[in-house]
Amino acid sequence: MMSKLFPEIVKIPEKFEVKPVDLDSSKSALIIVDMQNAFAHEKGSLFVPESRKTINSVKNLLEKARSRRVLVLYTQDWHPEDDPEFSIWGKHAVAGTWEAEIIDELKPRGDEILIKKLGYDGFYGTFLDDVLRRKKVENLVVSGTVANICVLHTAGSAALRGYKIFIPIDCISALNEFDYISTLRQVTFLYRGVLTTSDLVNFI
């Protein structure tokens, strides 16, 4: 039953502004968040169906980044067998298993960086910030899944560290439309991130 504190219909913003962006290749990075078998493969234990619809867009963005020698990083959920997080989500993406690997369609190249993380935030307890600082990155293009969980926590953490964040809306996915829309709201309102699409990102 719906509480009196919450209306049955939540009004969402009429529209989110999507902008073309030109990003300096030498000062930008693309991060692909958790596009792993656990979440983006039909047999994954926490499969996000919408993630399959983003693969071609992420691949398009990845090819652009590679062609301009933009720094590419991937995050991976990488859990020990007894991770406390399993009490929330159930067992998933155990370190070294098939579930923890990046999906075949987006396999990293040998020169691309894998960031193994225990929680939602790609920065917490990892060397992600150190890599970005060493490479003098200012702009971070964030893609992947799940939009309102690891994507949002990673993007927010980046913004609070001073990086300018860009979210291609066709390159993120959530479990439902509410979670997807709320992510766009949080990114733009809380973190002053820029919404764009894979076709509108131009690395120069």
Summary of the structure (lengths in Angstrom):
residues: 204
radius of gyration: 16.5
end to end distance: 52.3
largest distance: 54.2
contacts: 660
relative contact order: 0.22
helix: 37%
strand: 23%
